[in-house]
Amino acid sequence: MVGNGQSAKCSDYLEYPVSGAQQVFIESASGAVSDCSAFDSMMSWQPEQ
């Protein structure tokens, strides 16, 4: 799933707002990916013809 990060309110003193950046969520990521490297880039999709 690709989308903005979810917000969370942990207490009256700790809150995480929705991220402005698009993020990728991979369910069970530890079993779905291996030998990963970190990259900083932008993804782009083209519509199917």
C-alpha distance matrix in Angstrom:
0.0 3.8 6.6 9.8 10.6 12.3 16.0 18.4 22.2 23.8 27.3 29.6 29.7 26.1 23.2 19.9 19.0 15.7 14.9 15.7 13.6 10.1 8.2 5.8 5.2 6.8 8.7 12.4 12.0 15.8 16.4 13.8 14.9 18.4 20.7 18.2 19.5 18.4 18.1 18.1 17.1 15.5 13.3 14.6 14.0 17.1 17.5 18.9 22.7
3.8 0.0 3.8 7.3 9.0 11.5 15.1 18.0 21.8 23.7 27.1 29.0 28.8 25.3 22.1 18.6 17.3 13.8 12.4 12.6 10.2 6.5 5.6 4.6 6.3 9.0 11.7 15.1 14.0 17.6 18.8 16.0 16.4 19.6 21.3 18.3 18.8 17.1 16.2 15.5 14.3 12.3 10.4 11.9 12.0 15.3 16.2 18.3 22.0
6.6 3.8 0.0 3.8 6.4 8.8 12.2 15.5 19.1 21.4 24.6 26.2 26.1 22.7 19.4 15.9 14.1 10.4 9.3 9.4 8.0 4.9 5.4 6.7 8.2 11.7 13.9 17.4 16.4 19.9 21.5 19.1 19.4 22.5 24.0 20.8 20.9 18.6 17.6 16.3 15.2 13.1 12.1 13.4 13.9 17.1 17.9 20.4 23.9
9.8 7.3 3.8 0.0 3.8 6.5 9.2 12.7 16.2 18.7 21.6 23.0 22.7 19.5 16.0 12.5 10.5 6.7 5.7 6.3 6.0 4.8 5.9 8.6 10.0 13.7 15.8 19.0 18.0 21.2 23.3 21.3 21.3 24.1 25.4 22.0 21.7 19.0 18.1 16.3 15.8 14.1 14.0 15.6 16.7 20.0 21.0 23.7 27.2
10.6 9.0 6.4 3.8 0.0 3.8 6.6 9.7 13.3 15.4 18.6 20.2 19.9 16.4 13.2 9.6 8.5 5.6 5.0 7.7 7.4 7.0 6.2 8.7 9.1 12.8 14.5 17.2 16.3 19.2 21.7 20.3 20.3 22.9 24.3 21.0 20.9 18.2 18.1 16.6 17.0 16.0 16.2 18.4 19.7 23.1 24.2 26.7 30.3
12.3 11.5 8.8 6.5 3.8 0.0 3.8 6.7 10.3 12.7 15.8 17.6 17.8 14.5 11.2 8.3 7.5 5.3 7.1 10.1 10.9 10.6 9.8 11.6 10.9 14.3 15.0 17.7 17.6 20.4 22.7 21.8 22.3 25.0 26.7 23.7 23.9 21.4 21.5 20.3 20.7 19.7 19.8 21.8 22.7 26.0 26.6 29.1 32.6
16.0 15.1 12.2 9.2 6.6 3.8 0.0 3.8 7.0 9.8 12.5 14.0 14.3 11.2 7.7 5.3 4.7 4.5 7.5 10.8 12.5 13.2 12.8 15.0 14.4 17.7 18.3 20.6 20.5 23.0 25.6 24.9 25.3 27.8 29.3 26.2 26.2 23.5 23.7 22.2 23.0 22.2 22.7 24.7 25.9 29.1 29.9 32.5 36.0
18.4 18.0 15.5 12.7 9.7 6.7 3.8 0.0 3.8 6.1 9.1 11.2 11.7 8.6 5.8 5.1 6.7 8.0 10.7 14.3 15.8 16.6 15.6 17.5 16.2 19.1 19.1 20.9 21.2 23.2 25.9 25.8 26.3 28.7 30.2 27.4 27.6 25.0 25.8 24.6 25.8 25.3 25.9 28.1 29.2 32.6 33.3 35.7 39.3
22.2 21.8 19.1 16.2 13.3 10.3 7.0 3.8 0.0 3.8 5.7 7.5 8.6 6.3 4.3 6.2 8.2 10.7 13.6 16.9 18.8 20.0 19.2 21.2 19.9 22.7 22.5 24.1 24.5 26.2 29.0 29.2 29.7 31.9 33.3 30.6 30.7 28.1 28.9 27.6 29.0 28.6 29.4 31.6 32.8 36.1 36.8 39.3 42.8
23.8 23.7 21.4 18.7 15.4 12.7 9.8 6.1 3.8 0.0 3.8 7.2 7.7 5.4 5.8 8.1 11.0 13.6 16.0 19.5 21.0 22.2 20.9 22.5 20.9 23.3 22.8 23.8 24.3 25.4 28.4 29.0 29.5 31.4 32.8 30.4 30.6 28.2 29.5 28.6 30.3 30.4 31.2 33.7 35.0 38.4 39.3 41.6 45.2
27.3 27.1 24.6 21.6 18.6 15.8 12.5 9.1 5.7 3.8 0.0 3.8 5.2 5.2 6.8 10.2 12.9 15.9 18.5 21.8 23.7 25.2 24.2 26.1 24.6 27.1 26.5 27.5 28.0 29.1 32.1 32.8 33.3 35.1 36.4 33.9 33.9 31.4 32.7 31.6 33.3 33.4 34.4 36.8 38.2 41.6 42.4 44.8 48.4
29.6 29.0 26.2 23.0 20.2 17.6 14.0 11.2 7.5 7.2 3.8 0.0 3.8 6.0 7.5 11.3 13.3 16.7 19.3 22.3 24.6 26.5 26.0 28.2 27.2 29.9 29.6 30.8 31.2 32.4 35.4 36.0 36.3 38.1 39.2 36.6 36.3 33.5 34.5 33.0 34.7 34.6 35.9 38.2 39.7 42.9 43.8 46.4 49.9
29.7 28.8 26.1 22.7 19.9 17.8 14.3 11.7 8.6 7.7 5.2 3.8 0.0 3.8 6.7 10.3 12.8 16.4 18.5 21.4 23.6 25.7 25.2 27.6 26.8 29.5 29.5 30.5 30.5 31.5 34.7 35.3 35.2 36.7 37.5 34.8 34.3 31.5 32.5 31.0 33.0 33.3 34.8 37.3 39.2 42.6 43.7 46.4 49.9
26.1 25.3 22.7 19.5 16.4 14.5 11.2 8.6 6.3 5.4 5.2 6.0 3.8 0.0 3.8 7.0 10.0 13.5 15.3 18.5 20.3 22.3 21.5 23.8 23.0 25.8 25.9 26.9 26.7 27.8 31.1 31.5 31.4 33.0 33.8 31.1 30.7 27.9 28.9 27.6 29.6 29.9 31.3 33.9 35.7 39.2 40.4 43.1 46.6
23.2 22.1 19.4 16.0 13.2 11.2 7.7 5.8 4.3 5.8 6.8 7.5 6.7 3.8 0.0 3.8 6.4 9.9 12.0 15.2 17.3 19.2 18.7 21.2 20.6 23.6 23.9 25.4 25.2 26.7 29.9 29.9 29.9 31.8 32.7 29.8 29.4 26.5 27.2 25.6 27.2 27.1 28.4 30.8 32.5 35.9 37.0 39.7 43.2
19.9 18.6 15.9 12.5 9.6 8.3 5.3 5.1 6.2 8.1 10.2 11.3 10.3 7.0 3.8 0.0 3.8 6.8 8.4 11.8 13.6 15.4 14.9 17.6 17.3 20.5 21.2 22.9 22.4 24.2 27.3 27.0 26.8 28.8 29.7 26.6 26.1 23.1 23.6 22.0 23.5 23.4 24.6 27.1 28.8 32.3 33.5 36.2 39.7
19.0 17.3 14.1 10.5 8.5 7.5 4.7 6.7 8.2 11.0 12.9 13.3 12.8 10.0 6.4 3.8 0.0 3.8 6.2 9.1 11.6 13.6 14.0 17.1 17.3 20.8 21.9 24.1 23.5 25.8 28.7 27.9 27.7 29.9 30.8 27.5 26.9 23.7 23.6 21.5 22.5 21.8 23.1 25.1 26.8 30.1 31.2 34.1 37.4
15.7 13.8 10.4 6.7 5.6 5.3 4.5 8.0 10.7 13.6 15.9 16.7 16.4 13.5 9.9 6.8 3.8 0.0 3.8 6.5 8.8 10.3 11.0 14.1 14.6 18.3 19.7 22.3 21.6 24.3 26.9 25.7 25.7 28.1 29.2 25.8 25.3 22.2 21.8 19.7 20.1 19.0 19.9 21.7 23.2 26.4 27.4 30.3 33.6
14.9 12.4 9.3 5.7 5.0 7.1 7.5 10.7 13.6 16.0 18.5 19.3 18.5 15.3 12.0 8.4 6.2 3.8 0.0 3.8 5.4 7.6 8.6 12.1 13.4 17.1 19.2 21.7 20.3 23.0 25.7 24.3 23.7 26.0 26.7 23.1 22.2 19.0 18.3 16.0 16.5 15.6 16.9 19.0 20.9 24.3 25.7 28.7 32.0
15.7 12.6 9.4 6.3 7.7 10.1 10.8 14.3 16.9 19.5 21.8 22.3 21.4 18.5 15.2 11.8 9.1 6.5 3.8 0.0 3.8 6.7 9.3 13.0 15.1 18.9 21.3 24.0 22.4 25.2 27.8 25.9 25.2 27.4 27.9 24.2 22.9 19.5 18.1 15.3 15.1 13.8 15.2 16.9 19.0 22.1 23.7 26.9 30.1
13.6 10.2 8.0 6.0 7.4 10.9 12.5 15.8 18.8 21.0 23.7 24.6 23.6 20.3 17.3 13.6 11.6 8.8 5.4 3.8 0.0 3.8 6.3 10.0 12.7 16.2 19.1 21.7 19.7 22.5 25.0 22.9 21.9 24.0 24.4 20.6 19.4 16.1 14.5 11.9 11.6 10.4 11.8 14.0 16.4 19.8 21.7 24.8 28.0
10.1 6.5 4.9 4.8 7.0 10.6 13.2 16.6 20.0 22.2 25.2 26.5 25.7 22.3 19.2 15.4 13.6 10.3 7.6 6.7 3.8 0.0 3.8 7.0 10.0 13.4 16.4 19.3 17.4 20.5 22.6 20.2 19.5 22.0 22.7 19.1 18.4 15.6 14.1 12.0 11.1 9.3 9.6 11.7 13.5 17.0 18.7 21.6 25.0
8.2 5.6 5.4 5.9 6.2 9.8 12.8 15.6 19.2 20.9 24.2 26.0 25.2 21.5 18.7 14.9 14.0 11.0 8.6 9.3 6.3 3.8 0.0 3.8 6.6 10.0 13.0 15.6 13.7 16.8 18.9 16.8 16.1 18.7 19.7 16.2 15.9 13.4 12.7 11.6 11.5 10.6 10.5 13.2 14.8 18.5 20.2 22.6 26.2
5.8 4.6 6.7 8.6 8.7 11.6 15.0 17.5 21.2 22.5 26.1 28.2 27.6 23.8 21.2 17.6 17.1 14.1 12.1 13.0 10.0 7.0 3.8 0.0 3.8 6.5 9.9 12.6 10.6 14.0 15.7 13.2 12.9 15.8 17.3 14.2 14.7 13.0 12.8 12.7 12.4 11.6 10.6 13.2 14.1 17.8 19.3 21.2 24.9
5.2 6.3 8.2 10.0 9.1 10.9 14.4 16.2 19.9 20.9 24.6 27.2 26.8 23.0 20.6 17.3 17.3 14.6 13.4 15.1 12.7 10.0 6.6 3.8 0.0 3.8 6.4 9.4 8.2 11.8 13.4 11.5 12.0 15.3 17.4 14.8 16.1 14.9 15.4 15.8 16.0 15.4 14.2 16.6 17.1 20.5 21.6 23.1 26.9
6.8 9.0 11.7 13.7 12.8 14.3 17.7 19.1 22.7 23.3 27.1 29.9 29.5 25.8 23.6 20.5 20.8 18.3 17.1 18.9 16.2 13.4 10.0 6.5 3.8 0.0 3.8 6.3 5.2 9.0 9.9 7.8 9.0 12.5 15.2 13.3 15.4 15.1 16.1 17.4 17.6 17.3 15.7 18.1 18.2 21.4 22.5 23.4 27.1
8.7 11.7 13.9 15.8 14.5 15.0 18.3 19.1 22.5 22.8 26.5 29.6 29.5 25.9 23.9 21.2 21.9 19.7 19.2 21.3 19.1 16.4 13.0 9.9 6.4 3.8 0.0 3.8 5.4 8.6 9.0 8.0 10.4 13.8 17.0 15.7 18.2 18.2 19.6 21.0 21.3 21.1 19.4 21.6 21.3 24.4 25.1 25.7 29.4
12.4 15.1 17.4 19.0 17.2 17.7 20.6 20.9 24.1 23.8 27.5 30.8 30.5 26.9 25.4 22.9 24.1 22.3 21.7 24.0 21.7 19.3 15.6 12.6 9.4 6.3 3.8 0.0 3.8 5.6 5.8 6.3 8.9 11.8 15.2 14.6 17.6 18.1 20.2 22.1 22.9 23.2 21.8 24.2 24.2 27.3 28.1 28.5 32.2
12.0 14.0 16.4 18.0 16.3 17.6 20.5 21.2 24.5 24.3 28.0 31.2 30.5 26.7 25.2 22.4 23.5 21.6 20.3 22.4 19.7 17.4 13.7 10.6 8.2 5.2 5.4 3.8 0.0 3.8 5.4 4.8 5.9 8.9 11.9 10.9 13.8 14.4 16.5 18.6 19.6 20.3 19.1 21.9 22.2 25.5 26.8 27.4 31.1
15.8 17.6 19.9 21.2 19.2 20.4 23.0 23.2 26.2 25.4 29.1 32.4 31.5 27.8 26.7 24.2 25.8 24.3 23.0 25.2 22.5 20.5 16.8 14.0 11.8 9.0 8.6 5.6 3.8 0.0 3.8 5.7 6.0 7.4 10.5 10.4 13.6 14.8 17.6 20.2 21.6 22.8 21.9 24.9 25.5 28.7 30.2 30.7 34.3
16.4 18.8 21.5 23.3 21.7 22.7 25.6 25.9 29.0 28.4 32.1 35.4 34.7 31.1 29.9 27.3 28.7 26.9 25.7 27.8 25.0 22.6 18.9 15.7 13.4 9.9 9.0 5.8 5.4 3.8 0.0 3.8 5.8 7.6 11.3 12.0 15.6 17.3 19.9 22.5 23.6 24.5 23.1 25.7 25.7 28.7 29.9 29.9 33.4
13.8 16.0 19.1 21.3 20.3 21.8 24.9 25.8 29.2 29.0 32.8 36.0 35.3 31.5 29.9 27.0 27.9 25.7 24.3 25.9 22.9 20.2 16.8 13.2 11.5 7.8 8.0 6.3 4.8 5.7 3.8 0.0 3.8 7.0 10.7 10.8 14.3 15.9 17.8 20.4 20.9 21.5 19.8 22.2 22.1 25.0 26.2 26.2 29.6
14.9 16.4 19.4 21.3 20.3 22.3 25.3 26.3 29.7 29.5 33.3 36.3 35.2 31.4 29.9 26.8 27.7 25.7 23.7 25.2 21.9 19.5 16.1 12.9 12.0 9.0 10.4 8.9 5.9 6.0 5.8 3.8 0.0 3.8 7.1 7.0 10.6 12.6 14.7 17.6 18.4 19.6 18.3 21.1 21.5 24.5 26.3 26.5 29.9
18.4 19.6 22.5 24.1 22.9 25.0 27.8 28.7 31.9 31.4 35.1 38.1 36.7 33.0 31.8 28.8 29.9 28.1 26.0 27.4 24.0 22.0 18.7 15.8 15.3 12.5 13.8 11.8 8.9 7.4 7.6 7.0 3.8 0.0 3.8 5.5 9.3 12.1 14.7 18.1 19.3 21.1 20.2 23.2 24.0 26.9 29.0 29.2 32.4
20.7 21.3 24.0 25.4 24.3 26.7 29.3 30.2 33.3 32.8 36.4 39.2 37.5 33.8 32.7 29.7 30.8 29.2 26.7 27.9 24.4 22.7 19.7 17.3 17.4 15.2 17.0 15.2 11.9 10.5 11.3 10.7 7.1 3.8 0.0 3.8 6.9 10.3 13.0 16.7 18.3 20.6 20.3 23.4 24.6 27.6 30.0 30.4 33.5
18.2 18.3 20.8 22.0 21.0 23.7 26.2 27.4 30.6 30.4 33.9 36.6 34.8 31.1 29.8 26.6 27.5 25.8 23.1 24.2 20.6 19.1 16.2 14.2 14.8 13.3 15.7 14.6 10.9 10.4 12.0 10.8 7.0 5.5 3.8 0.0 3.8 6.8 9.5 13.0 14.7 17.1 17.0 20.3 21.9 25.0 27.6 28.4 31.6
19.5 18.8 20.9 21.7 20.9 23.9 26.2 27.6 30.7 30.6 33.9 36.3 34.3 30.7 29.4 26.1 26.9 25.3 22.2 22.9 19.4 18.4 15.9 14.7 16.1 15.4 18.2 17.6 13.8 13.6 15.6 14.3 10.6 9.3 6.9 3.8 0.0 3.8 6.5 10.2 12.4 15.3 16.0 19.4 21.6 24.8 27.7 28.9 32.0
18.4 17.1 18.6 19.0 18.2 21.4 23.5 25.0 28.1 28.2 31.4 33.5 31.5 27.9 26.5 23.1 23.7 22.2 19.0 19.5 16.1 15.6 13.4 13.0 14.9 15.1 18.2 18.1 14.4 14.8 17.3 15.9 12.6 12.1 10.3 6.8 3.8 0.0 3.8 7.0 9.8 12.9 14.2 17.9 20.5 23.8 26.8 28.5 31.7
18.1 16.2 17.6 18.1 18.1 21.5 23.7 25.8 28.9 29.5 32.7 34.5 32.5 28.9 27.2 23.6 23.6 21.8 18.3 18.1 14.5 14.1 12.7 12.8 15.4 16.1 19.6 20.2 16.5 17.6 19.9 17.8 14.7 14.7 13.0 9.5 6.5 3.8 0.0 3.8 6.2 9.6 11.3 14.9 17.8 21.1 24.3 26.2 29.2
18.1 15.5 16.3 16.3 16.6 20.3 22.2 24.6 27.6 28.6 31.6 33.0 31.0 27.6 25.6 22.0 21.5 19.7 16.0 15.3 11.9 12.0 11.6 12.7 15.8 17.4 21.0 22.1 18.6 20.2 22.5 20.4 17.6 18.1 16.7 13.0 10.2 7.0 3.8 0.0 3.8 7.3 10.0 13.5 16.9 20.1 23.4 25.8 28.7
17.1 14.3 15.2 15.8 17.0 20.7 23.0 25.8 29.0 30.3 33.3 34.7 33.0 29.6 27.2 23.5 22.5 20.1 16.5 15.1 11.6 11.1 11.5 12.4 16.0 17.6 21.3 22.9 19.6 21.6 23.6 20.9 18.4 19.3 18.3 14.7 12.4 9.8 6.2 3.8 0.0 3.8 6.7 9.9 13.4 16.6 19.9 22.4 25.2
15.5 12.3 13.1 14.1 16.0 19.7 22.2 25.3 28.6 30.4 33.4 34.6 33.3 29.9 27.1 23.4 21.8 19.0 15.6 13.8 10.4 9.3 10.6 11.6 15.4 17.3 21.1 23.2 20.3 22.8 24.5 21.5 19.6 21.1 20.6 17.1 15.3 12.9 9.6 7.3 3.8 0.0 3.8 6.6 10.2 13.4 16.6 19.4 22.2
13.3 10.4 12.1 14.0 16.2 19.8 22.7 25.9 29.4 31.2 34.4 35.9 34.8 31.3 28.4 24.6 23.1 19.9 16.9 15.2 11.8 9.6 10.5 10.6 14.2 15.7 19.4 21.8 19.1 21.9 23.1 19.8 18.3 20.2 20.3 17.0 16.0 14.2 11.3 10.0 6.7 3.8 0.0 3.8 6.9 10.3 13.4 15.9 18.9
14.6 11.9 13.4 15.6 18.4 21.8 24.7 28.1 31.6 33.7 36.8 38.2 37.3 33.9 30.8 27.1 25.1 21.7 19.0 16.9 14.0 11.7 13.2 13.2 16.6 18.1 21.6 24.2 21.9 24.9 25.7 22.2 21.1 23.2 23.4 20.3 19.4 17.9 14.9 13.5 9.9 6.6 3.8 0.0 3.8 6.8 10.1 12.8 15.6
14.0 12.0 13.9 16.7 19.7 22.7 25.9 29.2 32.8 35.0 38.2 39.7 39.2 35.7 32.5 28.8 26.8 23.2 20.9 19.0 16.4 13.5 14.8 14.1 17.1 18.2 21.3 24.2 22.2 25.5 25.7 22.1 21.5 24.0 24.6 21.9 21.6 20.5 17.8 16.9 13.4 10.2 6.9 3.8 0.0 3.8 6.6 9.2 12.2
17.1 15.3 17.1 20.0 23.1 26.0 29.1 32.6 36.1 38.4 41.6 42.9 42.6 39.2 35.9 32.3 30.1 26.4 24.3 22.1 19.8 17.0 18.5 17.8 20.5 21.4 24.4 27.3 25.5 28.7 28.7 25.0 24.5 26.9 27.6 25.0 24.8 23.8 21.1 20.1 16.6 13.4 10.3 6.8 3.8 0.0 3.8 6.5 8.8
17.5 16.2 17.9 21.0 24.2 26.6 29.9 33.3 36.8 39.3 42.4 43.8 43.7 40.4 37.0 33.5 31.2 27.4 25.7 23.7 21.7 18.7 20.2 19.3 21.6 22.5 25.1 28.1 26.8 30.2 29.9 26.2 26.3 29.0 30.0 27.6 27.7 26.8 24.3 23.4 19.9 16.6 13.4 10.1 6.6 3.8 0.0 3.8 6.4
18.9 18.3 20.4 23.7 26.7 29.1 32.5 35.7 39.3 41.6 44.8 46.4 46.4 43.1 39.7 36.2 34.1 30.3 28.7 26.9 24.8 21.6 22.6 21.2 23.1 23.4 25.7 28.5 27.4 30.7 29.9 26.2 26.5 29.2 30.4 28.4 28.9 28.5 26.2 25.8 22.4 19.4 15.9 12.8 9.2 6.5 3.8 0.0 3.8
22.7 22.0 23.9 27.2 30.3 32.6 36.0 39.3 42.8 45.2 48.4 49.9 49.9 46.6 43.2 39.7 37.4 33.6 32.0 30.1 28.0 25.0 26.2 24.9 26.9 27.1 29.4 32.2 31.1 34.3 33.4 29.6 29.9 32.4 33.5 31.6 32.0 31.7 29.2 28.7 25.2 22.2 18.9 15.6 12.2 8.8 6.4 3.8 0.0
